[in-house]
Amino acid sequence: MLGGSDRRLRAAACAWVMVLSSSGWVAPAAAQSAESQAAEALFKQAKALLDKGELEPACEKFAASQALEPGLGTLLYLGDCYERAGRFASALTTFRDAAALAEKRGDAERLRLARVRVSALEPRAPKLEIRYGPAPQGLDLQITVAGAPLARADIGRPQVRDAGTYDIRFSAPGYEPFVSHIELKNSSSAVVTVPRLVPVAAASAPEAEPGSGQRTAAWIVGGAGAALLVTAGVFAGLAASKNGDSKEDCDPIDENRCGPEGVTAREDAKRFANIATVASVLGGLGLAGGVVLYVTAPSGEEQAVARGALIGLRGEL
């Protein structure tokens, strides 16, 4: 069962059709010029497409007809086409224009009809608001929405836009631009805050010397290897010390017969010796790897020769 609002909207739609039909409005007035003929042809094509449900091309032809020869009837058809296509913001704007034109001409019936359509579309059209944030805004800020500039007076004011995906670009001289991507849906709204832009670096960073990264890695690997060798030496010394301590609590004739303290010292000596062995092996590998990395790092001269050889090969091809 239809609610009260649905019945009113359907009644308004029926009234809209009756008003256009009863007034004899089917196309623009009789052609008196080439533009009038073209507008009439476009209107008829749009009407045929609309009847077949081909909404997007129908809306394009209604808009083209209106551009050639503005008319209140064409505006009403165009607004209806936009609404059927789900472009509620475009439909709302078109019906507002139709209401203003009907009021100017004193056409009460069409004025009432256009206002009814406006009231029905206002809560359904998506709204986008771009507002200032806490960041300082003393910049020559430029904002574009889908490539179209946004007037400074429109910042902080919700604006209706058709549903879809939008790229919002914020830029200012001397600052890195920032792009925000949003998706608007019908009967919804979105708020985007102006971001804090980052200043562009005054000068580009100096180009790194060829092979400098590899040489840095060589120093790190080699340094780690050297540190492990030092660690190996420390634990080797501890192992020898613990081994000496264990002999004080063991039988001089049979070294395998030891007291509790001797057994503990001997176990510590074995553990320290194992650590020293592992650290020594890893340290040696690290030190050797550092040397290899440093020796094989490309120099600026080598890179220039390689680039020249590459250019030569490309020239031969």
C-alpha positions as CSV (number, residue, x, y, z in Angstrom):
1,M,0.0,0.0,0.0
2,L,1.3,3.4,-0.9
3,G,2.0,5.9,1.9
4,G,0.8,9.5,1.8
5,S,4.1,10.8,0.4
6,D,4.3,8.2,-2.3
7,R,0.7,8.9,-3.4
8,R,1.5,12.6,-3.5
9,L,4.7,12.0,-5.6
10,R,2.7,9.8,-8.0
11,A,-0.1,12.3,-8.3
12,A,2.5,15.0,-9.0
13,A,4.1,12.9,-11.7
14,C,0.7,12.3,-13.3
15,A,0.0,16.0,-13.1
16,W,3.3,16.8,-14.7
17,V,2.4,14.6,-17.7
18,M,-1.0,16.1,-18.0
19,V,0.3,19.6,-17.8
20,L,2.8,19.0,-20.6
21,S,0.2,17.2,-22.8
22,S,-2.7,19.6,-22.2
23,S,-0.5,22.6,-23.0
24,G,0.3,21.0,-26.4
25,W,4.0,20.8,-25.4
26,V,5.7,18.0,-27.4
27,A,8.7,19.8,-28.8
28,P,10.0,23.3,-29.0
29,A,7.9,25.8,-31.0
30,A,7.7,25.7,-34.8
31,A,11.1,26.0,-36.3
32,Q,12.0,29.5,-37.4
33,S,15.8,29.0,-37.7
34,A,18.4,26.3,-38.1
35,E,18.9,26.3,-34.3
36,S,15.2,25.8,-33.7
37,Q,15.1,22.9,-36.2
38,A,18.1,21.3,-34.6
39,A,16.6,21.8,-31.1
40,E,13.3,20.2,-32.2
41,A,15.1,17.2,-33.8
42,L,17.2,16.7,-30.7
43,F,14.1,16.9,-28.5
44,K,12.2,14.3,-30.5
45,Q,15.3,12.0,-30.5
46,A,15.6,12.4,-26.7
47,K,11.9,11.7,-26.2
48,A,12.1,8.5,-28.2
49,L,15.2,7.3,-26.3
50,L,13.4,8.1,-23.0
51,D,10.5,6.0,-24.0
52,K,12.8,3.1,-24.7
53,G,14.5,3.5,-21.3
54,E,17.9,4.6,-22.8
55,L,18.3,7.3,-20.1
56,E,21.9,8.6,-20.5
57,P,21.7,9.3,-24.3
58,A,18.2,10.7,-23.8
59,C,19.5,13.2,-21.1
60,E,22.3,14.3,-23.3
61,K,20.0,15.1,-26.2
62,F,17.5,16.9,-23.9
63,A,20.4,19.0,-22.5
64,A,21.7,19.7,-26.1
65,S,18.2,20.8,-27.2
66,Q,17.9,23.1,-24.1
67,A,21.3,24.6,-24.9
68,L,20.2,25.4,-28.5
69,E,16.7,26.7,-27.6
70,P,15.9,27.1,-23.9
71,G,12.4,26.2,-23.0
72,L,10.5,25.4,-19.8
73,G,9.1,22.2,-21.2
74,T,12.5,20.9,-22.2
75,L,13.8,21.7,-18.7
76,L,11.0,19.7,-17.1
77,Y,11.7,16.7,-19.4
78,L,15.5,17.0,-18.7
79,G,15.0,17.1,-14.9
80,D,12.7,14.0,-15.2
81,C,15.3,12.2,-17.3
82,Y,18.1,13.0,-14.8
83,E,16.0,11.7,-11.9
84,R,15.2,8.4,-13.7
85,A,18.9,8.0,-14.4
86,G,19.7,8.4,-10.7
87,R,21.5,11.7,-11.1
88,F,19.5,13.3,-8.3
89,A,21.8,16.4,-8.0
90,S,21.5,17.2,-11.7
91,A,17.7,16.7,-11.5
92,L,17.4,18.9,-8.4
93,T,19.3,21.7,-10.1
94,T,17.3,21.4,-13.3
95,F,13.9,21.5,-11.5
96,R,15.1,24.5,-9.5
97,D,15.9,26.3,-12.8
98,A,12.5,25.2,-14.1
99,A,10.8,26.7,-11.0
100,A,12.6,30.0,-11.4
101,L,11.7,30.2,-15.1
102,A,8.0,29.2,-14.4
103,E,7.8,31.9,-11.7
104,K,9.3,34.5,-14.0
105,R,6.8,33.6,-16.7
106,G,3.8,33.5,-14.3
107,D,3.2,29.8,-15.1
108,A,1.6,28.8,-11.8
109,E,0.9,25.2,-12.7
110,R,4.4,24.4,-13.8
111,L,5.8,26.3,-10.9
112,R,3.9,24.2,-8.5
113,L,5.0,21.0,-10.3
114,A,8.6,22.0,-10.3
115,R,8.6,22.8,-6.6
116,V,7.0,19.4,-5.8
117,R,9.9,17.7,-7.6
118,V,12.4,19.9,-5.9
119,S,11.0,19.0,-2.5
120,A,11.1,15.3,-3.3
121,L,14.7,15.4,-4.6
122,E,16.3,17.6,-1.9
123,P,16.8,14.8,0.7
124,R,17.9,12.3,-1.9
125,A,20.6,14.3,-3.7
126,P,24.2,13.5,-2.3
127,K,25.9,16.4,-0.6
128,L,29.6,17.2,-0.4
129,E,31.1,19.7,1.9
130,I,34.8,20.8,2.0
131,R,35.7,22.7,5.1
132,Y,38.7,24.2,6.7
133,G,40.6,22.2,9.3
134,P,42.9,23.2,12.2
135,A,45.8,23.7,9.8
136,P,46.8,27.3,9.1
137,Q,45.2,28.5,5.8
138,G,47.3,31.5,5.0
139,L,48.2,29.9,1.6
140,D,47.1,30.6,-1.9
141,L,45.0,27.5,-1.6
142,Q,43.5,26.0,-4.8
143,I,40.9,23.2,-4.7
144,T,39.5,21.2,-7.6
145,V,36.7,18.7,-7.5
146,A,36.9,16.2,-10.4
147,G,39.1,18.8,-12.2
148,A,36.7,21.7,-11.7
149,P,37.9,24.6,-9.5
150,L,36.0,25.1,-6.2
151,A,35.3,28.8,-5.4
152,R,36.7,29.9,-2.0
153,A,33.2,31.1,-1.1
154,D,31.9,27.5,-1.5
155,I,34.3,26.2,1.2
156,G,32.3,25.2,4.2
157,R,29.0,25.0,2.3
158,P,27.4,21.7,1.5
159,Q,26.9,21.3,-2.3
160,V,24.7,18.7,-4.1
161,R,26.6,16.5,-6.5
162,D,25.6,13.4,-8.4
163,A,26.5,10.0,-7.0
164,G,30.0,8.8,-8.0
165,T,33.7,8.8,-7.2
166,Y,35.5,12.2,-7.0
167,D,39.1,13.2,-6.8
168,I,39.6,16.3,-4.6
169,R,43.0,18.0,-5.2
170,F,44.5,20.5,-2.8
171,S,47.5,22.6,-3.9
172,A,49.3,25.8,-3.2
173,P,52.5,27.3,-4.6
174,G,55.6,25.9,-2.9
175,Y,53.7,23.0,-1.4
176,E,53.2,19.4,-2.3
177,P,49.7,18.8,-3.7
178,F,47.4,16.4,-1.9
179,V,44.6,14.3,-3.5
180,S,41.6,12.9,-1.6
181,H,39.4,10.2,-3.1
182,I,35.8,9.9,-2.0
183,E,32.7,8.1,-3.2
184,L,29.3,9.8,-2.9
185,K,26.1,7.7,-2.8
186,N,22.5,8.9,-3.2
187,S,20.7,10.1,0.0
188,S,24.1,10.5,1.7
189,S,26.6,13.3,2.5
190,A,30.3,13.6,3.0
191,V,32.6,16.1,4.6
192,V,36.3,16.5,3.5
193,T,38.7,18.6,5.6
194,V,41.4,20.7,4.0
195,P,44.7,18.9,4.9
196,R,47.9,20.4,6.1
197,L,50.1,20.7,3.0
198,V,53.8,19.8,3.2
199,P,56.3,22.4,1.8
200,V,58.4,21.4,-1.2
201,A,62.1,20.9,-0.3
202,A,64.1,24.0,-1.1
203,A,66.7,21.9,-2.9
204,S,66.9,18.4,-4.1
205,A,68.9,16.0,-2.0
206,P,72.4,15.4,-3.5
207,E,72.7,12.3,-5.6
208,A,74.3,9.5,-3.7
209,E,77.8,8.3,-4.8
210,P,77.6,5.1,-6.9
211,G,78.2,2.1,-4.6
212,S,78.0,4.1,-1.4
213,G,75.1,2.0,-0.2
214,Q,77.1,-1.2,-0.7
215,R,80.2,0.2,1.0
216,T,78.1,1.2,4.0
217,A,76.7,-2.3,4.2
218,A,80.3,-3.6,4.0
219,W,81.3,-1.5,7.0
220,I,78.3,-2.8,8.9
221,V,78.8,-6.4,8.1
222,G,82.5,-6.2,8.6
223,G,82.1,-4.4,11.9
224,A,79.7,-7.0,13.1
225,G,82.2,-9.7,12.2
226,A,85.0,-8.0,14.0
227,A,82.8,-7.6,17.1
228,L,82.0,-11.3,17.0
229,L,85.7,-12.1,16.8
230,V,86.3,-10.0,19.9
231,T,83.5,-11.7,21.7
232,A,85.0,-15.1,20.7
233,G,88.3,-14.0,22.3
234,V,86.5,-13.0,25.5
235,F,84.6,-16.3,25.9
236,A,87.8,-18.3,25.0
237,G,89.5,-16.5,27.9
238,L,86.6,-17.3,30.2
239,A,86.7,-20.9,29.2
240,A,90.4,-21.2,29.9
241,S,89.9,-19.5,33.3
242,K,87.0,-21.8,34.3
243,N,89.0,-24.8,33.1
244,G,91.9,-23.8,35.4
245,D,89.4,-23.3,38.3
246,S,88.0,-26.8,37.9
247,K,91.5,-28.4,38.4
248,E,91.6,-27.0,41.9
249,D,88.7,-29.3,42.9
250,C,89.7,-32.4,40.9
251,D,92.0,-35.3,41.7
252,P,95.6,-34.5,40.5
253,I,96.0,-38.1,39.4
254,D,92.6,-38.6,37.8
255,E,91.2,-35.3,36.3
256,N,87.8,-36.9,35.8
257,R,87.3,-37.2,39.5
258,C,86.1,-33.8,40.6
259,G,84.1,-32.3,43.5
260,P,80.8,-30.3,42.9
261,E,82.6,-27.0,42.4
262,G,85.0,-28.6,40.0
263,V,82.2,-30.2,37.9
264,T,80.4,-26.8,37.7
265,A,83.6,-25.0,36.7
266,R,84.3,-27.6,34.0
267,E,80.7,-27.4,32.6
268,D,81.1,-23.6,32.5
269,A,84.4,-23.9,30.6
270,K,82.8,-26.2,28.0
271,R,79.8,-23.8,27.5
272,F,82.1,-20.8,27.2
273,A,84.3,-22.7,24.7
274,N,81.3,-23.5,22.5
275,I,80.2,-19.9,22.5
276,A,83.7,-18.8,21.6
277,T,83.8,-21.3,18.7
278,V,80.4,-20.2,17.2
279,A,81.3,-16.5,17.6
280,S,84.7,-17.1,16.0
281,V,83.1,-18.8,12.9
282,L,80.4,-16.1,12.5
283,G,82.9,-13.3,13.1
284,G,85.2,-14.7,10.4
285,L,82.4,-15.0,7.9
286,G,81.2,-11.5,8.7
287,L,84.6,-10.0,8.3
288,A,85.2,-11.8,5.1
289,G,81.8,-10.8,3.8
290,G,82.5,-7.1,4.6
291,V,85.7,-7.2,2.7
292,V,84.0,-8.7,-0.4
293,L,81.2,-6.2,-0.3
294,Y,83.6,-3.3,-0.1
295,V,85.9,-4.5,-2.8
296,T,83.0,-5.3,-5.2
297,A,81.2,-2.0,-4.7
298,P,80.9,-0.1,-8.0
299,S,82.7,3.3,-8.3
300,G,81.5,6.3,-10.2
301,E,84.0,5.6,-13.0
302,E,82.8,2.0,-13.4
303,Q,79.2,3.1,-13.6
304,A,80.0,5.7,-16.3
305,V,81.8,3.0,-18.3
306,A,78.9,0.7,-17.9
307,R,76.4,3.4,-18.9
308,G,78.5,4.2,-22.0
309,A,78.6,0.5,-23.0
310,L,74.8,0.3,-22.6
311,I,74.3,3.4,-24.7
312,G,76.6,1.9,-27.4
313,L,74.6,-1.4,-27.4
314,R,71.3,0.5,-27.8
315,G,72.8,2.5,-30.6
316,E,73.8,-0.6,-32.5
317,L,70.3,-2.0,-32.1
